[in-house]
């Protein structure tokens, strides 16, 4: 393994932590409806728990309403129950074979909770990024110890890894700030 391999591997893992953060932030509720909110809901389907998206079509009706259309009519009641029992605080309403999930307006207190949650997700992503930096630096030190790289190369590699870490942490901060602004927008 070379310094370039370590650099590329670390960059790939940091990109993965950014995409995981984006995925986690998309699940945090804002004032607007977002079909990704229902991604975490699982429904019983013939004896096993499956994601809601595998038994129904989830879409937006308008800015404040998500529509869930089950592919089998007998699933409507189970889907409605799963949404109601989730920790999202949603109250679905059936209209024939269509389930409407209106997004209740968020109170100031709830908005503050959601921003704390977004910050927490951001902090977790930063910790993961810093751990990746530490692992990369240790790998570079091991190369120097095994006489496969010089100390000058080690210094250069550690500086590059630090720049990469700073860049990804700045991106994490930007994503969290955007999500906070989205949550606090009334």
C-alpha positions as CSV (number, residue, x, y, z in Angstrom):
1,X,0.0,0.0,0.0
2,X,1.3,3.4,-1.0
3,X,0.6,6.9,0.4
4,X,-1.5,7.5,-2.7
5,X,-3.6,4.4,-1.9
6,X,-4.1,5.6,1.6
7,X,-5.1,9.0,0.4
8,X,-7.6,7.6,-2.1
9,X,-9.1,5.2,0.4
10,X,-9.5,7.8,3.0
11,X,-11.1,10.2,0.5
12,X,-13.6,7.5,-0.5
13,X,-14.5,6.8,3.1
14,X,-15.0,10.5,3.8
15,X,-17.3,10.8,0.8
16,X,-19.3,7.9,2.2
17,X,-19.6,9.6,5.6
18,X,-20.9,12.7,3.8
19,X,-23.5,10.7,1.9
20,X,-24.5,8.9,5.1
21,X,-25.0,12.3,6.8
22,X,-27.1,13.6,3.9
23,X,-29.2,10.4,4.2
24,X,-29.6,10.9,8.0
25,X,-30.4,14.6,7.6
26,X,-33.1,13.9,4.9
27,X,-35.0,11.8,7.6
28,X,-35.1,14.7,10.0
29,X,-38.5,16.4,9.8
30,X,-38.8,19.9,8.6
31,X,-42.1,21.9,8.2
32,X,-42.5,20.6,4.7
33,X,-43.5,17.1,3.6
34,X,-40.7,14.8,2.3
35,X,-41.3,11.2,1.2
36,X,-37.9,10.3,2.7
37,X,-39.5,10.8,6.2
38,X,-41.3,7.5,5.8
39,X,-38.2,5.5,4.7
40,X,-37.6,4.3,8.3
41,X,-41.2,2.9,8.6
42,X,-41.5,-0.9,8.3
43,X,-44.8,-2.7,7.7
44,X,-45.8,-6.3,8.4
45,X,-46.2,-8.0,5.1
46,X,-47.1,-11.7,5.2
47,X,-45.3,-12.3,8.4
48,X,-42.2,-10.2,7.9
49,X,-41.2,-6.6,8.4
50,X,-40.6,-4.8,5.1
51,X,-39.9,-1.1,4.3
52,X,-42.9,0.9,3.4
53,X,-41.5,1.7,0.0
54,X,-41.7,-2.0,-0.9
55,X,-45.5,-2.3,-0.3
56,X,-46.7,1.1,-1.4
57,X,-46.0,4.1,-3.7
58,X,-44.9,7.1,-1.6
59,X,-45.2,10.5,-3.2
60,X,-46.0,14.2,-2.4
61,X,-49.5,15.5,-2.9
62,X,-48.5,19.1,-2.0
63,X,-46.0,20.9,0.2
64,X,-47.6,19.6,3.4
65,X,-49.0,16.2,2.4
66,X,-47.5,12.9,1.6
67,X,-49.6,10.3,-0.2
68,X,-49.1,6.6,0.3
69,X,-50.8,4.3,-2.2
70,X,-50.6,0.6,-1.2
71,X,-50.1,-1.9,-4.0
72,X,-52.5,-4.3,-2.3
73,X,-55.8,-3.0,-0.9
74,X,-55.6,-5.2,2.3
75,X,-52.3,-3.4,3.2
76,X,-53.9,0.0,3.8
77,X,-54.9,-0.6,7.4
78,X,-51.5,-2.1,8.3
79,X,-49.6,0.8,6.6
80,X,-51.8,3.4,8.4
81,X,-51.2,1.7,11.7
82,X,-47.4,1.6,11.1
83,X,-47.3,5.3,10.3
84,X,-49.4,6.2,13.3
85,X,-47.2,4.1,15.7
86,X,-43.9,5.5,14.3
87,X,-42.1,8.1,16.4
88,X,-42.7,10.7,13.7
89,X,-45.9,12.1,15.3
90,X,-47.9,11.8,12.1
91,X,-51.6,11.1,11.8
92,X,-52.5,9.4,8.5
93,X,-56.0,9.5,7.0
94,X,-57.4,6.9,4.6
95,X,-59.4,8.1,1.5
96,X,-60.4,4.9,-0.3
97,X,-57.2,3.2,-1.4
98,X,-55.1,6.3,-0.9
99,X,-53.5,7.2,2.5
100,X,-52.9,10.9,3.1
101,X,-50.3,11.9,5.6
102,X,-50.6,15.6,6.5
103,X,-47.6,17.2,8.1
104,X,-48.6,19.0,11.2
105,X,-47.1,22.4,11.7
106,X,-44.1,22.2,14.0
107,X,-44.0,24.1,17.3
108,X,-41.0,26.2,18.2
109,X,-40.0,23.7,20.8
110,X,-40.2,20.8,18.3
111,X,-38.1,22.9,15.8
112,X,-35.4,23.4,18.4
113,X,-35.4,19.6,19.1
114,X,-35.0,18.9,15.3
115,X,-32.1,21.4,15.0
116,X,-30.4,19.6,18.0
117,X,-30.9,16.3,16.2
118,X,-29.3,17.8,13.0
119,X,-26.3,19.1,15.0
120,X,-25.9,15.7,16.6
121,X,-25.9,14.0,13.2
122,X,-23.3,16.5,12.0
123,X,-21.2,15.9,15.1
124,X,-21.3,12.1,14.5
125,X,-20.2,12.7,10.9
126,X,-17.3,14.9,12.1
127,X,-16.2,12.2,14.6
128,X,-16.2,9.6,11.8
129,X,-14.2,12.0,9.6
130,X,-11.6,12.6,12.3
131,X,-11.4,8.8,12.9
132,X,-10.6,8.3,9.3
133,X,-7.9,11.0,9.5
134,X,-6.4,9.2,12.5
135,X,-6.5,5.8,10.7
136,X,-4.8,7.3,7.6
137,X,-2.1,9.0,9.6
138,X,-1.4,5.8,11.4
139,X,-1.2,3.9,8.1
140,X,1.3,6.5,6.8
141,X,3.4,6.2,10.0
142,X,3.4,2.4,9.5
143,X,4.8,2.9,6.0
144,X,7.6,5.1,7.4
145,X,8.3,2.6,10.2
146,X,8.5,-0.2,7.6
147,X,10.9,2.0,5.5
148,X,8.5,2.2,2.5
149,X,8.3,6.0,2.8
150,X,10.5,8.8,4.0
151,X,9.7,11.2,6.9
152,X,9.4,14.0,4.4
153,X,6.7,12.0,2.5
154,X,5.0,11.4,5.9
155,X,4.9,15.1,6.6
156,X,3.5,15.9,3.2
157,X,0.9,13.1,3.4
158,X,-0.2,14.1,6.9
159,X,-0.6,17.7,5.6
160,X,-2.7,16.5,2.7
161,X,-4.8,14.3,4.9
162,X,-5.4,17.3,7.2
163,X,-6.5,19.5,4.3
164,X,-8.9,16.8,3.1
165,X,-10.3,16.5,6.7
166,X,-10.8,20.2,7.0
167,X,-12.5,20.3,3.6
168,X,-15.0,17.5,4.6
169,X,-15.6,19.0,8.0
170,X,-16.5,22.3,6.3
171,X,-18.9,20.5,4.0
172,X,-20.5,18.8,7.1
173,X,-20.9,22.2,8.7
174,X,-22.5,23.5,5.5
175,X,-24.9,20.6,5.3
176,X,-26.0,21.0,9.0
177,X,-26.4,24.7,8.7
178,X,-28.6,24.3,5.6
179,X,-30.7,21.7,7.4
180,X,-31.0,24.0,10.5
181,X,-32.2,26.9,8.2
182,X,-34.7,24.5,6.6
183,X,-36.1,23.4,9.9
184,X,-36.3,26.9,11.4
185,X,-38.0,28.4,8.3
186,X,-41.6,28.9,9.2
